[in-house]
Amino acid sequence: MNPHWARIIHQTVKKAAKKCTHCGKTGTYAQKQKGEFYICKHCGHRFKEKGE
């Protein structure tokens, strides 16, 4: 794979990856609107991204 494309893909996935505040595991989630919760794919805990 072209290193340029690999960098772009890595940056995109890094932005979409969120870390659960309950279990600490990282998963990829769809972008949410401000004030909406993410639901952890591992433990089912509802959480907001820190800083929102």
PASEBA-1860 file (N, C-alpha, C; in nm, 3 decimals):
! residues 52
1> MNPHWARI> 0.085/-0.118/0.000/0.000/0.000/0.000/0.089/0.124/0.000 ~ 0.046/0.223/-0.070/0.117/0.350/-0.078/0.122/0.414/0.061 ~ 0.240/0.459/0.107/0.252/0.520/0.240/0.161/0.642/0.259 ~ 0.137/0.715/0.153/0.049/0.832/0.161/-0.094/0.788/0.197 ~ -0.144/0.685/0.129/-0.279/0.634/0.158/-0.286/0.573/0.297 ~ -0.181/0.505/0.338/-0.179/0.445/0.471/-0.189/0.552/0.579 ~ -0.122/0.664/0.560/-0.128/0.775/0.656/-0.268/0.834/0.662 ~ -0.332/0.853/0.547/-0.467/0.909/0.543/-0.566/0.816/0.613
9> IHQTVKKA> -0.556/0.688/0.586/-0.645/0.590/0.649/-0.623/0.588/0.800 ~ -0.499/0.592/0.843/-0.468/0.591/0.986/-0.526/0.714/1.055 ~ -0.515/0.831/0.995/-0.569/0.953/1.054/-0.721/0.948/1.063 ~ -0.786/0.891/0.962/-0.932/0.881/0.962/-0.980/0.787/1.071 ~ -0.916/0.672/1.084/-0.956/0.575/1.186/-0.928/0.629/1.325 ~ -0.818/0.700/1.341/-0.784/0.756/1.472/-0.891/0.855/1.518 ~ -0.946/0.934/1.425/-1.052/1.029/1.460/-1.181/0.957/1.498 ~ -1.210/0.843/1.435/-1.333/0.771/1.458/-1.324/0.678/1.579
17> AKKCTHCG> -1.203/0.649/1.627/-1.185/0.558/1.740/-1.213/0.631/1.870 ~ -1.291/0.571/1.955/-1.324/0.628/2.086/-1.289/0.526/2.194 ~ -1.253/0.574/2.311/-1.216/0.487/2.423/-1.326/0.494/2.528 ~ -1.376/0.377/2.567/-1.482/0.369/2.667/-1.426/0.412/2.802 ~ -1.501/0.494/2.873/-1.458/0.541/3.005/-1.480/0.435/3.112 ~ -1.557/0.332/3.082/-1.587/0.227/3.179/-1.488/0.111/3.171 ~ -1.474/0.051/3.053/-1.387/-0.066/3.040/-1.249/-0.032/2.984 ~ -1.234/0.088/2.924/-1.105/0.132/2.873/-1.069/0.076/2.737
25> KTGTYAQK> -1.159/0.000/2.674/-1.131/-0.057/2.543/-1.167/0.044/2.434 ~ -1.093/0.037/2.324/-1.113/0.129/2.213/-1.192/0.061/2.102 ~ -1.284/0.136/2.044/-1.363/0.086/1.932/-1.388/0.197/1.833 ~ -1.431/0.162/1.714/-1.461/0.260/1.610/-1.611/0.282/1.608 ~ -1.651/0.407/1.619/-1.792/0.443/1.627/-1.824/0.550/1.525 ~ -1.950/0.555/1.483/-1.995/0.660/1.393/-1.993/0.794/1.466 ~ -1.974/0.903/1.392/-1.970/1.035/1.452/-2.106/1.071/1.510 ~ -2.109/1.122/1.630/-2.233/1.162/1.697/-2.243/1.313/1.705
33> QKGEFYIC> -2.364/1.362/1.720/-2.386/1.504/1.740/-2.351/1.540/1.884 ~ -2.328/1.666/1.909/-2.293/1.712/2.044/-2.408/1.680/2.140 ~ -2.376/1.620/2.251/-2.476/1.584/2.351/-2.527/1.441/2.339 ~ -2.495/1.371/2.232/-2.536/1.232/2.215/-2.432/1.139/2.277 ~ -2.476/1.021/2.314/-2.389/0.923/2.377/-2.343/0.818/2.277 ~ -2.223/0.765/2.302/-2.174/0.646/2.234/-2.209/0.527/2.322 ~ -2.235/0.412/2.263/-2.261/0.290/2.339/-2.146/0.195/2.311 ~ -2.075/0.155/2.416/-1.958/0.070/2.402/-1.996/-0.063/2.340
41> KHCGHRFK> -1.918/-0.106/2.241/-1.943/-0.233/2.173/-1.898/-0.352/2.256 ~ -1.819/-0.326/2.360/-1.764/-0.434/2.442/-1.847/-0.458/2.569 ~ -1.881/-0.350/2.641/-1.951/-0.368/2.768/-2.091/-0.309/2.770 ~ -2.130/-0.231/2.668/-2.264/-0.174/2.661/-2.282/-0.045/2.739 ~ -2.175/0.008/2.796/-2.180/0.131/2.875/-2.202/0.252/2.784 ~ -2.286/0.346/2.828/-2.307/0.470/2.753/-2.201/0.571/2.798 ~ -2.137/0.638/2.703/-2.037/0.738/2.739/-2.028/0.847/2.635 ~ -1.981/0.962/2.677/-1.954/1.074/2.588/-1.804/1.084/2.572
49> EKGE> -1.762/1.134/2.459/-1.620/1.159/2.439/-1.580/1.272/2.533 ~ -1.465/1.259/2.596/-1.417/1.363/2.687/-1.398/1.494/2.610 ~ -1.436/1.603/2.675/-1.422/1.735/2.612/-1.544/1.779/2.536 ~ -1.650/1.699/2.532/-1.773/1.739/2.463/-1.875/1.786/2.563
END
